[in-house]
Amino acid sequence: MTATSQPRRLRADAARNRKLLLDAAAAAFAEQGTEVSIAEIAQRAGIGKGTVFRHFPAKENLIAAIIRARLDELSEAGAALLDAADPTAALTEFMRLGAELQARDHSVCQAAIGLIHDDAEAQAAADRLTRTAEALTERAQRHGGIRDDVTGQDIILLLRGAYQAAAPLAHAAPELWRRYLAVVIDGLRPAAAQPLPGPVPGRSPTVRP
């Protein structure tokens, strides 16, 4: 092996180990929440604990990386809906995707609250998600599909609320969140809407699913 090829091989090995680690951590957090141990994640990935900490100095850094990926996943899905022919259907699909993400990944709600404020990149991902929700909401409002007194921030809170309402019965009824999401979506329709009490939620601090 030449001197040039050895660093390349080391970089390739490091990239491979990082991907194995992130994939294993994402699966473990989704199934068990953020309490899963680094030892179990390392075992799933087929790497040593020392390798984990070379990539992520603390468990919180690893969790933040997974949360950032999840938020960006939803942002990208929402952005793809901005050109949909039916803006109201696009918004409701975005909400369904957000609630479904939480239902399949137990770490999203569990970890996001504290990490968003502690991790600048996670905060940026949350901001991108909020902007996507705002764009989808405004587009649906211009077409008369939803009431005009809700914001993108409201949408983020509501899709989280639909999941949280069903969470206590998630093991017995894993699809129950769909029922509450349907109630929320009906409440967004402009027909017979009553004025909303209370202030409009602000952009800071950002709230995420």
N, C-alpha and C positions, 0 to 999 in steps of 0.2 A: 504494500500500500504506500503510495507516494505521500509526501507531506501535504500536498494540496488536497488529495482525496480524503485524508483522514478528518480534517475539520468539516468537510462536506458530509461525511458519514455521521459525525457526531451531531451536526445540526439536524440531519434527517432523523436520527434516532430520537433526538429531543422533541422534534415536531410530532413524531409518531407517538411518543409517550404522552405528550400533552393532549393529543386527540383521544387516546385511550382513556386518559384520566378524566377529561371533560365528559366523554360519553358515559363512562361508568358513574361519575358523580351525578349527572343529569338523571340517569335511570334510578339511582339509589334515592336521591332527594324526592323524585316524583312519587316513588312507591312509599317511602317511609318518613318523608319530611326531613328537616335539616338536622335532626338529632342523630342521624346515622353517623357512625364513626369514620374517621379517616382510615383506620385500619381496614374496615370493610370495603371502603371505596378503593383503596389500593389493591386489595385482594381481587375485587371485581375486575380491575384494570389489568391485573397481572404485573404490577410494578411494586416496588418497595415504598414504604412510607417516606423514606428520605427523598425519593424522586418527587413525591407529591409536594413536599415542602420546598424543593428546589424551584418548582414552578409557582407555588402559592405559599408565601411565608406563613400564613395563618388560614385556618378553616374559613373564616369570614371572607377572605379574598376569593376563595374557590366558590363559595355560595354566591358572592356578588357577580362573578363571571357567569354563572348559570342564570341568575336572575336577569342580567343584562341581555343575554341571548334570548330569553323568553319574551322580554318586553320588545326587543327588536323583531322577533318572529311575528308578534301580533301587529306591530307597526307596519311591517312590510305587507302583511296580509290586508291590512286596512288600506294602505296606499294603492294596492292593486284593485281595490273596489271603487276608487275615486272616479273611474271612467265608466262605471256600470250604467246601463241605460235607465235603471230604476233606482234613484238615489235613496228612497226609503227602504227598499229591499237591501240595498248595499249597507245601510246603517244597521239594520236588524241582523244581517249576516255577520257584520263586525262584532256586534254584541254577542251573538251566539258563539263565535270563535273565542271571544274573551272569556265567557263563562265556561266553555268547554275546556279551555286551557287550564283554568283553575281546577276543574273537576279531575283532570287527568294528572295534574302535577301538584302534589300536596305542598310543595315548597314555596309556591308563588306567593300566596297570601301570608304564609307563615313567616317568610323571610323578608318580604319586600318592605314592610313598614320601617324597620330600623335601618336597613341597608341603603335605601334610597338616599337618605340624608347623610350617610357616612361615606358613600362612594361617589365620587364626582362623575364617573362614567355611567354608573347606574342612574344617577339623577338626570344625566343627559338623555339616556334611553327613555326614562319616564317622561321627560319633556317632549321627546319626539312622539311618543305614544299619544300624549295629550293633544298635540298639534294635529295628529292624524284624526283623532276623535272629533276635534273641533271642525276640521274640514268636512268630514262626513256628515256631521250634524248640520252645519250651515247649508250644505248642498241639499239635504233632505228638507230643511225648512224652506228654502227658496222654491221648492217644488210642492210645498203645501202638505208634505207627508207627515210631519210631526209638529207638535206645538212649538210656538216661536219663543217661549220663555225658558227653554232649557239650553244648556251649554255642553260643550264637549267634556268639560270636567264633570258635569252631572252624569253624562253617559258612562264615564269611567267608574264613578261611584255606584251607579245603578247596576252595571253588569257584575260588579263585585258583590253587591248586595243580593242579587239573585242567587249567586252561588252560595253565599254565606247563609241564606235562609234555609237552604237544603242541606248544608253541611252536617248538622247533627244526625241526619238519617242517611248519610252518604253510603254507609256500608250495606244497609238493608235496601236502599232505593237509590242506586248510583245515578239514575237519570232524572231524579226529582227536580234538579235545578232547571230543567227545561220548562216545567210547570210555572215556576216563579218568574222565569225570564219572559214567558208569554204574558204574565200579568203586568210586568214592567213595560213591555212593548205596547200593550193595550193602553196603558196610562200615558204613553207618549203621543198618542194620536190626538189630533186637534179637536175632534168632535166632542162637544159638551165639556171641554176642558175648563176647569176653574182656575183662577189665579193662584200661583204658588206662593205660600208664605215664606218668610225668612229671606236672608240675603243670598245672592248668587255666590257660589263657592269661588274662591280666588285661585289664581294660578300658582301661588306660593303659600305654603309648601305644596308641591305637586302630590296628588294622590294617584296611586296606581292600583291595578287589579291584584 
